[in-house]
Amino acid sequence: MRAVIPIHDAAALGIVALVVTLGAAVQSAIGFGMGMVVVPLLLWSGRSLPEAVALLLAASLVQTAYGTWTVRAEVPWRTTLPVAAAQWAFVPLGVAGMVMLSEARPGVVDQAVGGIVGGVLVLRAVFRPRPRPQLARGWGLLAGAGAGFLAGLVGMGGPPIVLYALAHAWSKDRFRGFLWSSFLLVLPAATAVLVWRQGAELLRWSLLGLLLTPCPWLGSMAGLAVSRRWAVERVRLVAMGTLALIVAWSVLGPIVRG
């Protein structure tokens, strides 16, 4: 009989715990980025893409639930719910893509995601849309569809949602509340479809993510402490810089690693 916890080496477990803590700190500070930190580092540590995503989804539950609670009065539910529905609809397509790509080199997926996000950032920089109080619902559905697909494919559905949030003239708490609530609502669908397509064996990685609950909680505390005094413009600037880093590392990382 296999042990419940899929990692038996103390050093490897410590690395996973540290990665989850760091990812939660980044996401609490700017509203997103946990997948950007957790998935690549777990891949480099020897985990497979489905294993990394299953652990990330479970660990994200704690961070996003706590984050949403802290800014619950600012969450724009009328905007969040349609976006979440679009994510649910496209998660199965993303997981289907993961099944096909799980045997491919991770760099192929990284570069594809980086190229898409980079193209959107270039368009945003060229046209410089002015943030508005509200956008047409179609943009939210498009962002949700892209986020759901990427969440199912590589566990990193943040970029489309972040770009959509940046297009709004929101306070920093409303900005982060939208992101956290959107991520929280898609987690059950992403986990269910992933386990359905990849097998119940992945539930062991989900359980490990839940057992590491103190790590995302500590990371969340650290991230909130760092960002508590930030103005909304600084949050926007850091968010854009983080997206640019995602693009650079996604495209150049596989080349650097050979």
Sequence and secondary structure as in RCSB ss.txt:
>XXXX:A:sequence
MRAVIPIHDAAALGIVALVVTLGAAVQSAIGFGMGMVVVPLLLWSGRSLPEAVALLLAASLVQTAYGTWTVRAEV
PWRTTLPVAAAQWAFVPLGVAGMVMLSEARPGVVDQAVGGIVGGVLVLRAVFRPRPRPQLARGWGLLAGAGAGFL
AGLVGMGGPPIVLYALAHAWSKDRFRGFLWSSFLLVLPAATAVLVWRQGAELLRWSLLGLLLTPCPWLGSMAGLA
VSRRWAVERVRLVAMGTLALIVAWSVLGPIVRG
>XXXX:A:secstr
   SSS   HHHHHHHHHHHHHHHHHHHHHS  HHHHHHHHHHHTT  HHHHHHHHHHHHHHHHHHHHHHTGGG 
 HHHHHHHHHHHHHHHHHHHHHHHHHTTS HHHHHHHHHHHHHHHHHHHHHH    BS   HHHHHHHHHHHHHH
HHHHS  HHHHHHHHHTB   HHHHHHHHHHHHHHHHHHHHHHHHHHH GGGHHHHHHHHHTTHHHHHHHHHHHH
HHTT  HHHHHHHHHHHHHHHHHHHHHHHHHH 
